[in-house]
Amino acid sequence: MKTENAVSQHSFWGETTAFLALFLDNVGTLIFFSAILVFTFNYPADIILTRMIPGTAVGICVGDLVYTWLAVRLRRKTGRSDVTAMPLGIDTPSTIGIAYAVMGPAYIATHDAQLTWHIGMATLFMIGAVKIVTSFFGGWVQRIIPTAGLLGPLAGIGLMLLGFLPMIELFNEAVVGMVALGLIFTALMSRMQLPGRLPGVLAAVILGTGIHFALGFGGYLPEFTVPALEMKFSLPAFSIDFLQTLPRSIQYLTIAIPFGILTIIGGINNTESARLAGDNYRTRDILLTEAFSSLIAAFFGGVAQTTPYIGHPAYKKMGATWWYTLLTGILIGVCSMIGLLSLFVSLIPRAVIAPIFIFIGFEIMRQAYNNSPPAHSPAVSFSILPVVASMVLIILGQFLGATGVTPDKLPVRLQIMHQTLTMLSNGFIITGLLWGSMLAFLIDHKAKLAALCAAVCAVLTLFGVIHSVMPTGALYLPWRIASRAPYILAAAYMGLSCIFLSLTTTPIRLEKS
């Protein structure tokens, strides 16, 4: 009897811990997404809380419920009671990327909140379409593109957008941030137990939020505002109106394609990880579920894609089965409709959630370097650089916007530097993918493939797919714009391609002195 009670208690705490981890991960991503749009780009919070979050929750709810059903089906098929469902939630890197690279710039350019929301929905629709197509040949993409090229840009997003920018939020409220960082790093990195075996993430949220409000009401936080403790019933509404913005959103296809491909490849890797842990899911089922749940969310107002999360073996080790995904899916769906999810988003401070994103960013970087051959580590580093340009431009844009200074009012030298940063930043994911692949091929003495990558860069540069000269990153026909920069940069890439084609495949041997 004692043994059965112990097993039952372990299972209960395992399901509870897994549920809290998955639920708070999704809530945390929504908090940071909202904070980026509201505080960085001054986007109205009401549309985020009553439209975007409920619509995005539809995708999470559908995806987790399907993954729950797949786990129950596998359990019945195998007769095993320890089958663990695949965890699904909002994809953090692409959600943060869409906030910074799509919706924020779109709102600055249009000052139209409704149009910006529809552009976000249209971008998610394109991501979902890319994922559906890619799910049938994702393995082929994974085989032909070096891992350094695939994961390098993601590592850059992890380092800059999920690591550095949240660190600024943490230092804005240093007391709250450091308390949360200590608890979350202890729980997620060192795996040490807190007194009373308290879950570290939950303790960080409760304690950090309490300190935040104590300091705020005490007058020690300059940006503190008293939250409105109200829940608005927000039933997600099906709509196809956003499809009218597809022509205006096509410029963001260069962001949608890589994000869609990367999550599909991540889904392949996560399914293999689950198989090695003992749960043999069909890869196609996992991939199509994440693709269709993302696509469905777009029709209900969602702007963030879903993806199977890394860490199925960790959830299995906790003792989780299929209950944790069932609870996550139902509660996120219900909480979003009654307004409780939006209340969480408005109550929990950014400094509390920042350490979670720093941890995720570190994990993404570790994966990029660990999963790539050691010799390809320079290629991973090389592919990070366009993301750095994007981050610098984001921060610079906030300062210029606050002071009312436009780039054309800067000194000539700074105008040139700003234009260079803009070109290096636009299309940064595809740029990083091609740069990382090019250097990885070169390291492996595959000079022709490296030359092909450089030639592809040249062609894409001409049309603004990468290195667009437009501040918005828009695509164009090179002969219809005044700037000669696309021709010059395309010629530079072709010169690089010619250099690679002239190389001999025999490596130079350095003699030891």
VEXTI-565262 format. One record per residue (C-alpha): x, z, y; residue in one letter; residue number from 1. Coordinates in steps of 0.05 Angstrom, whole numbers. Example, Ala and Ser with C-alpha at 12.3 -4.5 7.8 and 13.67 -1.06 7.14 Angstrom:
PT        u        w        v   aa     i
PT      246      156      -90    A     1
PT      273      143      -21    S     2
***
This chain:
PT        u        w        v   aa     i
PT        0        0        0    M     1
PT       56       18       48    K     2
PT       91      -48       33    T     3
PT       27      -87       47    E     4
PT       16      -50      112    N     5
PT       88      -63      133    A     6
PT       81     -137      117    V     7
PT       15     -140      155    S     8
PT       45     -104      215    Q     9
PT      106     -150      214    H    10
PT       59     -211      212    S    11
PT       17     -183      270    F    12
PT       77     -170      314    W    13
PT      108     -237      294    G    14
PT       45     -275      314    E    15
PT       39     -233      378    T    16
PT      112     -244      398    T    17
PT      108     -318      383    A    18
PT       43     -325      422    F    19
PT       71     -289      483    L    20
PT      134     -332      482    A    21
PT       95     -397      477    L    22
PT       40     -376      526    F    23
PT       88     -349      579    L    24
PT      134     -410      572    D    25
PT       75     -454      592    N    26
PT       52     -408      647    V    27
PT      123     -403      674    G    28
PT      130     -479      678    T    29
PT       64     -483      716    L    30
PT       87     -429      764    I    31
PT      151     -465      780    F    32
PT      116     -533      785    F    33
PT       66     -503      834    S    34
PT      120     -468      874    A    35
PT      161     -533      881    I    36
PT      101     -572      909    L    37
PT       74     -516      954    V    38
PT      138     -486      982    F    39
PT      185     -545      980    T    40
PT      137     -601     1000    F    41
PT       80     -562     1032    N    42
PT       29     -591      984    Y    43
PT      -40     -557      987    P    44
PT      -46     -505      932    A    45
PT     -120     -514      920    D    46
PT     -114     -582      886    I    47
PT      -58     -554      842    I    48
PT      -98     -493      820    L    49
PT     -166     -525      811    T    50
PT     -148     -595      789    R    51
PT      -77     -605      763    M    52
PT      -71     -541      723    I    53
PT     -138     -547      687    P    54
PT     -124     -621      672    G    55
PT      -55     -605      645    T    56
PT      -84     -549      603    A    57
PT     -128     -599      567    V    58
PT      -66     -633      539    G    59
PT      -36     -566      517    I    60
PT     -102     -544      485    C    61
PT     -112     -609      447    V    62
PT      -39     -613      424    G    63
PT      -36     -541      400    D    64
PT     -102     -546      363    L    65
PT      -79     -609      327    V    66
PT      -13     -576      309    Y    67
PT      -53     -516      283    T    68
PT      -94     -562      239    W    69
PT      -31     -597      213    L    70
PT       -2     -529      194    A    71
PT      -66     -508      158    V    72
PT      -67     -575      121    R    73
PT        6     -566      100    L    74
PT      -10     -495       78    R    75
PT      -66     -519       33    R    76
PT      -24     -576        6    K    77
PT       36     -533      -12    T    78
PT        0     -468      -29    G    79
PT       49     -430       15    R    80
PT       25     -375       63    S    81
PT       87     -376      107    D    82
PT       77     -445      138    V    83
PT       92     -443      213    T    84
PT       58     -490      261    A    85
PT      100     -533      307    M    86
PT      100     -502      377    P    87
PT       74     -548      433    L    88
PT       72     -539      508    G    89
PT       89     -570      574    I    90
PT      156     -606      575    D    91
PT      196     -567      626    T    92
PT      250     -617      647    P    93
PT      201     -674      659    S    94
PT      151     -629      695    T    95
PT      203     -604      743    I    96
PT      230     -676      749    G    97
PT      161     -704      766    I    98
PT      151     -650      819    A    99
PT      218     -665      853    Y   100
PT      224     -740      840    A   101
PT      152     -765      841    V   102
PT       98     -721      871    M   103
PT      139     -687      925    G   104
PT      168     -752      954    P   105
PT       99     -786      947    A   106
PT       66     -732      988    Y   107
PT      121     -735     1041    I   108
PT      111     -810     1046    A   109
PT       35     -811     1047    T   110
PT       13     -741     1070    H   111
PT      -47     -754     1026    D   112
PT      -57     -698      975    A   113
PT     -111     -736      935    Q   114
PT      -69     -799      930    L   115
PT       -7     -758      910    T   116
PT      -48     -724      855    W   117
PT      -72     -792      829    H   118
PT        0     -818      830    I   119
PT       19     -758      787    G   120
PT      -38     -774      739    M   121
PT      -17     -848      737    A   122
PT       55     -829      722    T   123
PT       32     -784      665    L   124
PT      -11     -841      639    F   125
PT       50     -886      638    M   126
PT       90     -831      603    I   127
PT       36     -825      551    G   128
PT       33     -900      539    A   129
PT      109     -902      532    V   130
PT      107     -845      482    K   131
PT       54     -879      440    I   132
PT       95     -943      435    V   133
PT      161     -906      426    T   134
PT      134     -861      371    S   135
PT      135     -922      324    F   136
PT      208     -938      335    F   137
PT      238     -875      366    G   138
PT      287     -870      309    G   139
PT      313     -939      324    W   140
PT      325     -920      397    V   141
PT      360     -858      374    Q   142
PT      407     -899      330    R   143
PT      428     -951      381    I   144
PT      437     -906      443    I   145
PT      493     -855      439    P   146
PT      471     -782      441    T   147
PT      513     -772      503    A   148
PT      471     -824      539    G   149
PT      405     -796      515    L   150
PT      418     -723      527    L   151
PT      468     -727      585    G   152
PT      416     -738      640    P   153
PT      374     -683      609    L   154
PT      435     -637      613    A   155
PT      440     -655      686    G   156
PT      368     -635      697    I   157
PT      381     -571      659    G   158
PT      442     -554      701    L   159
PT      417     -574      770    M   160
PT      340     -572      771    L   161
PT      330     -517      719    L   162
PT      394     -478      731    G   163
PT      418     -483      803    F   164
PT      352     -490      841    L   165
PT      318     -431      805    P   166
PT      381     -389      820    M   167
PT      365     -399      894    I   168
PT      295     -373      882    E   169
PT      325     -314      844    L   170
PT      371     -296      902    F   171
PT      314     -302      952    N   172
PT      287     -239      919    E   173
PT      351     -209      891    A   174
PT      323     -143      867    V   175
PT      264     -174      830    V   176
PT      307     -232      805    G   177
PT      364     -190      778    M   178
PT      317     -143      741    V   179
PT      282     -202      710    A   180
PT      348     -236      694    L   181
PT      375     -174      659    G   182
PT      313     -166      616    L   183
PT      304     -240      599    I   184
PT      378     -253      585    F   185
PT      380     -191      541    T   186
PT      320     -215      502    A   187
PT      336     -289      497    L   188
PT      412     -293      497    M   189
PT      439     -228      467    S   190
PT      378     -215      422    R   191
PT      388     -140      433    M   192
PT      328      -94      429    Q   193
PT      298      -60      490    L   194
PT      275       13      485    P   195
PT      211       17      446    G   196
PT      222      -54      420    R   197
PT      187      -81      481    L   198
PT      187     -158      486    P   199
PT      239     -174      539    G   200
PT      201     -232      570    V   201
PT      137     -191      577    L   202
PT      175     -132      605    A   203
PT      208     -177      656    A   204
PT      142     -206      679    V   205
PT      107     -138      685    I   206
PT      165     -100      717    L   207
PT      189     -157      761    G   208
PT      119     -171      787    T   209
PT      108      -96      801    G   210
PT      173      -92      840    I   211
PT      155     -156      878    H   212
PT       90     -127      903    F   213
PT      120      -59      918    A   214
PT      173      -92      961    L   215
PT      123     -140      991    G   216
PT       73      -87     1013    F   217
PT      132      -45     1037    G   218
PT      152     -100     1085    G   219
PT      218     -117     1052    Y   220
PT      201     -190     1033    L   221
PT      197     -237     1094    P   222
PT      157     -291     1057    E   223
PT      108     -243     1023    F   224
PT       35     -261     1027    T   225
PT      -21     -220      998    V   226
PT      -51     -261      941    P   227
PT     -125     -277      939    A   228
PT     -150     -243      875    L   229
PT     -204     -294      860    E   230
PT     -217     -337      800    M   231
PT     -250     -404      811    K   232
PT     -287     -437      754    F   233
PT     -254     -504      746    S   234
PT     -280     -547      690    L   235
PT     -234     -607      679    P   236
PT     -271     -672      695    A   237
PT     -258     -738      661    F   238
PT     -239     -792      711    S   239
PT     -208     -862      713    I   240
PT     -203     -866      789    D   241
PT     -127     -854      784    F   242
PT     -118     -922      750    L   243
PT     -128     -954      818    Q   244
PT      -61     -924      840    T   245
PT      -23     -956      782    L   246
PT        4    -1012      826    P   247
PT       32     -961      875    R   248
PT       57     -917      818    S   249
PT       95     -973      782    I   250
PT      158     -954      821    Q   251
PT      159     -889      782    Y   252
PT      162     -926      715    L   253
PT      238     -916      717    T   254
PT      224     -842      712    I   255
PT      165     -847      663    A   256
PT      202     -889      611    I   257
PT      263     -843      601    P   258
PT      221     -780      601    F   259
PT      174     -809      549    G   260
PT      231     -833      505    I   261
PT      269     -768      510    L   262
PT      210     -725      488    T   263
PT      196     -772      429    I   264
PT      268     -766      407    I   265
PT      264     -691      418    G   266
PT      202     -691      374    G   267
PT      240     -728      319    I   268
PT      296     -676      322    N   269
PT      246     -618      324    N   270
PT      208     -645      263    T   271
PT      274     -649      225    E   272
PT      290     -578      247    S   273
PT      223     -555      219    A   274
PT      236     -592      154    R   275
PT      303     -557      145    L   276
PT      267     -490      158    A   277
PT      218     -506      101    G   278
PT      159     -539      136    D   279
PT      158     -613      120    N   280
PT      113     -646      172    Y   281
PT      104     -721      177    R   282
PT      144     -744      238    T   283
PT       92     -796      258    R   284
PT       37     -742      260    D   285
PT       79     -697      306    I   286
PT       98     -755      352    L   287
PT       29     -786      359    L   288
PT       -1     -718      373    T   289
PT       45     -704      432    E   290
PT       35     -775      457    A   291
PT      -41     -774      456    F   292
PT      -46     -703      483    S   293
PT       -4     -725      543    S   294
PT      -47     -787      552    L   295
PT     -112     -748      547    I   296
PT      -88     -698      599    A   297
PT      -79     -754      650    A   298
PT     -154     -772      646    F   299
PT     -173     -700      662    F   300
PT     -128     -691      722    G   301
PT      -64     -670      687    G   302
PT        5     -688      714    V   303
PT       53     -657      663    A   304
PT       67     -683      593    Q   305
PT       65     -642      529    T   306
PT      119     -640      476    T   307
PT      137     -601      413    P   308
PT      182     -544      434    Y   309
PT      252     -532      409    I   310
PT      255     -470      365    G   311
PT      207     -478      306    H   312
PT      257     -440      262    P   313
PT      258     -383      313    A   314
PT      182     -377      312    Y   315
PT      185     -378      236    K   316
PT      236     -323      236    K   317
PT      189     -282      280    M   318
PT      138     -285      224    G   319
PT       90     -333      260    A   320
PT       43     -378      221    T   321
PT      -12     -420      253    W   322
PT      -48     -365      292    W   323
PT        1     -367      350    Y   324
PT      -12     -440      367    T   325
PT      -87     -431      357    L   326
PT      -88     -372      406    L   327
PT      -43     -409      456    T   328
PT      -86     -471      455    G   329
PT     -152     -434      461    I   330
PT     -130     -384      513    L   331
PT      -95     -435      557    I   332
PT     -158     -478      555    G   333
PT     -206     -421      569    V   334
PT     -161     -387      621    C   335
PT     -153     -452      659    S   336
PT     -228     -464      662    M   337
PT     -247     -394      686    I   338
PT     -189     -393      736    G   339
PT     -148     -339      702    L   340
PT      -90     -386      689    L   341
PT      -88     -405      763    S   342
PT      -91     -330      780    L   343
PT      -29     -318      736    F   344
PT        6     -375      772    V   345
PT       -9     -346      841    S   346
PT        8     -274      821    L   347
PT       73     -279      782    I   348
PT      132     -288      831    P   349
PT      181     -346      824    R   350
PT      241     -298      821    A   351
PT      212     -269      756    V   352
PT      205     -336      722    I   353
PT      271     -365      748    A   354
PT      315     -333      693    P   355
PT      272     -366      640    I   356
PT      287     -434      669    F   357
PT      360     -418      677    I   358
PT      361     -400      602    F   359
PT      324     -465      585    I   360
PT      373     -504      628    G   361
PT      433     -473      592    F   362
PT      401     -488      524    E   363
PT      390     -561      544    I   364
PT      463     -567      566    M   365
PT      488     -534      502    R   366
PT      447     -582      460    Q   367
PT      474     -643      498    A   368
PT      547     -623      487    Y   369
PT      538     -595      416    N   370
PT      497     -654      390    N   371
PT      545     -706      418    S   372
PT      611     -719      384    P   373
PT      666     -677      415    P   374
PT      702     -740      440    A   375
PT      639     -759      479    H   376
PT      638     -696      522    S   377
PT      666     -735      582    P   378
PT      607     -784      574    A   379
PT      558     -726      578    V   380
PT      592     -700      641    S   381
PT      592     -770      671    F   382
PT      517     -778      660    S   383
PT      503     -713      697    I   384
PT      531     -738      764    L   385
PT      469     -779      787    P   386
PT      427     -716      777    V   387
PT      475     -679      824    V   388
PT      462     -732      877    A   389
PT      387     -722      867    S   390
PT      393     -647      876    M   391
PT      435     -654      939    V   392
PT      384     -703      968    L   393
PT      327     -655      952    I   394
PT      360     -597      989    I   395
PT      383     -642     1046    L   396
PT      313     -670     1053    G   397
PT      285     -600     1063    Q   398
PT      333     -586     1121    F   399
PT      321     -654     1154    L   400
PT      246     -647     1147    G   401
PT      246     -576     1176    A   402
PT      287     -598     1237    T   403
PT      248     -662     1247    G   404
PT      311     -705     1242    V   405
PT      305     -772     1208    T   406
PT      365     -804     1173    P   407
PT      371     -859     1226    D   408
PT      384     -806     1279    K   409
PT      446     -781     1242    L   410
PT      517     -803     1262    P   411
PT      537     -869     1230    V   412
PT      583     -836     1179    R   413
PT      528     -789     1157    L   414
PT      478     -846     1154    Q   415
PT      523     -883     1106    I   416
PT      532     -820     1064    M   417
PT      456     -808     1063    H   418
PT      444     -880     1041    Q   419
PT      497     -873      986    T   420
PT      464     -809      961    L   421
PT      396     -843      962    T   422
PT      421     -902      920    M   423
PT      458     -857      871    L   424
PT      397     -812      864    S   425
PT      343     -865      855    N   426
PT      332     -880      782    G   427
PT      380     -823      764    F   428
PT      354     -815      692    I   429
PT      365     -888      672    I   430
PT      430     -889      711    T   431
PT      455     -828      673    G   432
PT      432     -857      607    L   433
PT      470     -922      619    L   434
PT      532     -888      648    W   435
PT      536     -839      589    G   436
PT      525     -895      538    S   437
PT      577     -939      572    M   438
PT      631     -886      570    L   439
PT      613     -865      499    A   440
PT      620     -937      475    F   441
PT      686     -944      513    L   442
PT      713     -880      481    I   443
PT      695     -909      413    D   444
PT      732     -974      431    H   445
PT      666    -1013      430    K   446
PT      685    -1052      492    A   447
PT      631    -1106      486    K   448
PT      576    -1054      483    L   449
PT      606    -1018      543    A   450
PT      608    -1085      579    A   451
PT      535    -1096      561    L   452
PT      516    -1028      592    C   453
PT      552    -1047      656    A   454
PT      517    -1115      657    A   455
PT      449    -1082      647    V   456
PT      466    -1036      706    C   457
PT      481    -1098      748    A   458
PT      414    -1130      732    V   459
PT      374    -1066      743    L   460
PT      410    -1053      809    T   461
PT      387    -1120      837    L   462
PT      314    -1101      830    F   463
PT      320    -1027      849    G   464
PT      305    -1001      780    V   465
PT      368     -960      791    I   466
PT      403     -949      858    H   467
PT      343     -971      899    S   468
PT      359     -976      973    V   469
PT      288     -954      989    M   470
PT      280     -880     1007    P   471
PT      220     -877      960    T   472
PT      258     -910      902    G   473
PT      211     -970      903    A   474
PT      226    -1033      864    L   475
PT      236    -1099      900    Y   476
PT      260    -1171      897    L   477
PT      331    -1171      926    P   478
PT      320    -1233      969    W   479
PT      260    -1200     1003    R   480
PT      299    -1141     1033    I   481
PT      349    -1141     1090    A   482
PT      402    -1099     1056    S   483
PT      460    -1132     1019    R   484
PT      475    -1068      981    A   485
PT      440    -1090      916    P   486
PT      483    -1154      913    Y   487
PT      547    -1116      928    I   488
PT      534    -1061      876    L   489
PT      511    -1112      824    A   490
PT      576    -1150      835    A   491
PT      614    -1085      826    A   492
PT      580    -1073      759    Y   493
PT      593    -1144      736    M   494
PT      667    -1135      754    G   495
PT      667    -1072      711    L   496
PT      634    -1111      655    S   497
PT      688    -1165      659    C   498
PT      743    -1112      655    I   499
PT      712    -1084      592    F   500
PT      705    -1153      561    L   501
PT      779    -1166      572    S   502
PT      800    -1104      534    L   503
PT      833    -1108      466    T   504
PT      802    -1068      410    T   505
PT      870    -1040      389    T   506
PT      880     -972      421    P   507
PT      946     -958      457    I   508
PT      990     -909      419    R   509
PT     1027     -860      462    L   510
PT     1097     -845      435    E   511
PT     1119     -773      435    K   512
PT     1182     -760      475    S   513
***
